């Protein structure tokens, strides 16, 4: 294609994506944002851009306003309409009104506790420690012998199916650029999602060397005459090629087809067959590899791709949305997925790096991330089974299933959906009773938004995974009671396939409510008020409600709540009783703790958390015994004898593997012993499981004492540093070395069972460098090289203290992640300071 024709086509695509036209001064920028180049009007022989535009009236329509402003519009052309439509969708998503938060694409890590590699044992070579002298600067060449057969492998072997992924504007390398063949399909869209920039991916079997060989390779018509004895059965060949393309859902390169054919069917594919593909639209198409859709085009409009357009990798890859597999053929789901995803930017969590990756998409443009997979499931629920509360209507036989600490209620109202759910859960109970529990019944790949089953007090209940803490512990919400708790992954079960589609079609049966017309003077709910409300109505199955208002935006109904004896007198409603009771006196520094003398259950009046009927139940009973022995009503502090022993550190002159969770500057950073990290992860999982199911009671907090505190979604062992007047407290994380502000209600006593493992955070200082005050720039350089990385530490000095959190260690840090070179951080920082002083 001539360059002028190519520029015209790209210019039309740019203009078609702007229905209101593009002002002439902005046109070059818009063109470059799409193509990466400026409009080359001078190379095309025109003195100005406007002169070039006026020379292509079939492409551009120019209008001049009264003020003299020139606006360019696209002339109609179907050839680039599809590309323009996709570009316009992308632009409209970027120009969405309202606040934009976290809209930059990011790949979510599937494992929440994720460490970037592992320290290599290069400091453990024989004789190294004996040659080391504290008074002498370590000698880096001694650390690694390139020819030593005992060296550590730099990387694991690469899988034959390589997933190339880059973020931002980085281009892929090693991507073959040839004709791409995919299965022909009548559906232009399916729940398999195509991802576009800034998440760039390509699934390939071809190595980088093959790419360079294939760039100049064309499929020419060979003069091949098959032997007379060899005759092709065309129908059989076509069916075989269909099978091959079905096995390679991302398509295959034409030049590789004979190889796959011979590998599968043990016979050669006649090269002449390759030339017949253009006449087989029912078998295969040529795919738009940057957008993910396929079309049949005339042969005269197809051109060999110029090598200069091969530097950028193909921009679309096929993906599957996790949790929607069973409904992949549902046309309603297809419409929902298309409406929620097409032309928008998402964060993606890759669960399984298969030929077609299994992913969860997140819309990060608002204040909270929205799980697109879960949104799709909710959108296709059976609307006839939803409960729509009507204002001024009365509802009887209502069950209050959960009461939150802010007074929010969750209720179940008798309805068709609740009856169907009950019948279905009974069928599942019978199914599990008759069927031997195999590995297929357990949840092997948990992810946020997944719906599964949890056994509670002899019943199977529906839960949705809301947060994955680790491979063992996660948070779930009971869809039909509104309760949120933490459980072990091993306690969850997959919904049997025969019931899955029917189960996910039933919408959640828990209705979120709040008590209407409470006096504004009440303010924040007190622990006494919450406990009184729970004692009065929780799990009572014959309450009644009168709806006064339905807030659709917040998804909450304002109601008057009645117990059976007081219905329907409004003056004897729970709303009136709770305002008359003496429950609203706020006590200073008193909050609801997770310590109890018993474990709550859905059937108890005092509890609101489900309890597992198997391993989880035994675990929590043991915890209750521990609490009874160790806690009293107002005990918030412990003596130093009850603190764990100090973490074990290497002696001066010895090395140890460490992880750096926090780094402020070379004079202050935190290290954790690498060998203890797994134990810490297990402890935090147990803390999540324990504190999420314990009942609340009053305690008093004290400064400079050790507690458990919930920071974001995890429970940490903390030292309470200060109590603020606004209901917040300052805490220091004893295992990670971070300072945080948390609500006083999220601080709870640290029971004995969580006081065994030594506190893991050790304050450290970098040896080998001298600087009285580190600049912000130097601190950032240091953080970039050490924070959240596994390193090898060479201990110079250990400064002991009676309090384990006041211990300090002076160490050399060594980055051993490179295959041939050890990076001594103090050397790097010293050189940086020297260069910085020269500049200053």
ABEGO torsion letter per residue (X at the ends): XBAAAAAAAAAAAAAAABAAEBBAAAAAAAAAAAAGBBBBAAAAGBABAAAAAAABAAABBBBBBAAGBBBBBBBBBAAAAAAAAAAAAAAAAAABBEBBBGABBBBBBABABBBBEBBBAAAABBGAAAABBAABBBBAAAABBAABAABBBABBBBBABBBBBBBEABBBBGBBBBBBBBBBBABABBABBBBBOABBBBBBABBAAAAAAAAABBBBBBBBBBBAABBBBAAAAAAAAAAAAAABAAEBBAAAAAAAAAAAAGBBBBAAAAAAAAABAAABBBBBAAAGBBBBBBAAABBBBBAAAAABBBABBBBBBBGAAAAAABAAAAAAAAAAABGBBBBBBBABBBABBBBBBBBAABABBBBAAAAAAAAABBAAABBBBBBGBBBBGBBBABBBAAGBBBBBBBBAAAAAAAAAAAAAAAAAAABBBBAAABBABBBBGBBBBBBBGGBBBBBBBABBABAABBBBBBAAAGBBBBBBAAABBBBBAAAAAAAAABBBABBBBBBBGBBAAAEBBBAAAAAAAAAAABGBAABBBBBABBBAAAGBBBBBBBBAAAOABAAABAAAAAAABBAABBBBGBBBBABBABBBBAABAABABBBBABAAAAAAAAAAAAAAAABBAABABBBAAABBBBBBBBBBGBBBBBBBABBABAABBBBBBAAAAAAAAAAAAAAAAAAAABBBBBBBBBBGBBBBBBBEABBBBBBBABBBAAGBBBBBBAAAGBBBBBBAAABBBBBAAAAABBBABBBBBBBGBBBABBBAAAAAAAAAAABGBBBBBBBABBBBBABAAABBBBBBBBBAABAABBBBAAAAAAAAAAAAAAAX
